[in-house]
Amino acid sequence: MSWPLGILLFVATVLGMEGFAYVMHRWVMHGPGWFLHASHHTPRTGNWELNDLYAAIFAVPSIVLLLGGAQLGWWPGWAWIGAGIAAYGAIYFGFHDVIVHRRIATRYLPKSAYMKRIVQAHRLHHAVETKHGTVSFGFLWALRPEALKAELKRRDLAGIRSPRVTPVD
């Protein structure tokens, strides 16, 4: 397979994964898969949460496609597609786990309008503790925060997390 075609498959896969991630997050994680994802909408008490199993689940197709396309004689395009899935996973990890949820210590502060919008949209998603009534299911694309806030308000703030109160000494 030619490099340009491989790179095209790779980039198309990374972009397509955002749509796949939206669908999985909206209708699986906030649907029948809530039993795992619920742990992500409550304060974490350790380094891991049940929701982390989704990373392992979504890594399986990538590993299989990389192995098949690169080592088992399958169509070589499968390796490029598997690499695109893996790249999306790495981007997701960097954005979601490192930048937004700070699971790895960093001093990064979003400065660009895009990063500020994405981080704020994800935080608005987490303002709701229940599987219903949430907004913003994408990871790399989101509506403007004003639109998301208006949608939450339209829903009468159902399931909105109570503000954390810091005890006064």
N, C-alpha and C positions, 0 to 999 in steps of 0.2 A: 504494500500500500504506500502511496506517495505521502511525503511529509505534509504538504499543504492539505490534502484530504484528511489526514489524521488530525491535524491541528483544528481543522474545521469541525470534525466530529467532537473533539475535545471541548472546544468553545461552545458548540451547540448543546452539548451535554451539561456543561456547567450552567448555562442559561436555562435550559429545560428543567434542571433540578430545582430551581426556585419555584416553578409551577408545581412540580411533584411535592416539594416540601410544604407548600401552601395547602395542597389537597390533604396530605397526610396529617398535617398539624390541625387543620380545621375539622376534618370529618373522621379521622381515626384517633388522634391523640385527645381531641375534645369530644370524642364519641366513645366507641367501644374500648379504645385503648387508654381511657382516662385512669384506669386502675394503676397504670405506670406513670402517666403524665401528671397526675394530681400532686405527686411529690415535688414537682417543679414549681407549683403554684403556692407552696407553703414554705416557710423558712427552713433552710437546710440545717441539719444538726450535726453533720459530719462532712467528710470530703465527697461522699457519693450520695446519690439519690436513685430511686427506682427508675426514674426517667432516663438515666444514663444507659439503660439497656437498649434504648432506641439507637444509640450510636453503634452498638455492636450489631443490632439487627440490620441497620441500613448499610453497614460495612460489608456484609456478606455478599450482596450482588457485585459490589465493586471488586472484591477479592476474587470471586469466581470468574468474572469477565476478564480481569487482568491475567489471571492464570490461564484461562482458556485461550485468550487471544495471543498471549506471548509464549506459552509453553506447550499447550495441548493440541496445537494445529488447527484451532478454530479460525474463523475469519479474523484477520488482524485488526479490523475496526473495533472488535469487541474490547481489545486492550485499550484503545483510545477512549472508548466510552467508559470503561471501568476507571481509567485515570481521571476522566472528567467527574465521575461520581466521587472519587477520592478527593479531588481538588475542591469540590463543593463542600465536602465534609470538613476539610481543613479550613476553608474560608468561614464556614459556619462556626467551627470551634473557636477560631480567632475572634470573630465578631461576638458571638453569643456568650461563650463561656469565659473568654478572657476580658473583652472590652465591656460588655454589658453586665455580666454577673460577677466579674472579678474573681473567678475561681483560681486564677494565677495572679499574684501581685504584679501590678504594673502602674506606672505613673502616667499612662496615656490618658489624655483628655481630648474628647472630640472637639475639633476646631472647625472643620468644614461644615457647611450647611447640610450636606448629605448625611454625614455621620451623626450630627446632632439630631436630625430628623429620624434616622433609623433607631438610634438609642432611645429617644423619647417615645417613639411608637411602640417599641418593645416594652418599655416600662408601663405604658398605658395598657398594653396587653396583660401585664401582670397585676394591674390594679384590681382585676377581678379574680376572686379566689375559686369561683365555681367553673364547671365546664361549659356553662351556658352564659351568654351575655358578653363574651370577650370580643375585642376588636383586634385588628392587625395580626394576621396569621403568617405573613411572609417574614423572611429573615433579611433579605437584601433589598427589598422594595417595600415601601409602605406609603400610605396616604399621609397627607400633612397632619401634624398633631392636632390642629384646630378641628379638622374634620372628624378625627377619632374622638376627641373630647365631646363634640356635638353629638356623635352617635351614642356615646356612653350616657350623656345627659338625656337623650331621647328615650333611652331604655330605662329611665328612672333610676339609674345607678344600681340596678339589681346586682347583688353579689360583690359590690365594690368593697375592697378591703378597708377596714377602719384605719385611720391614720395611727402610726406608731407614736406612742406618748413616751417621752423620755422622763424617767423619774427625777424629781427635784430633790436635791439634798437638804 
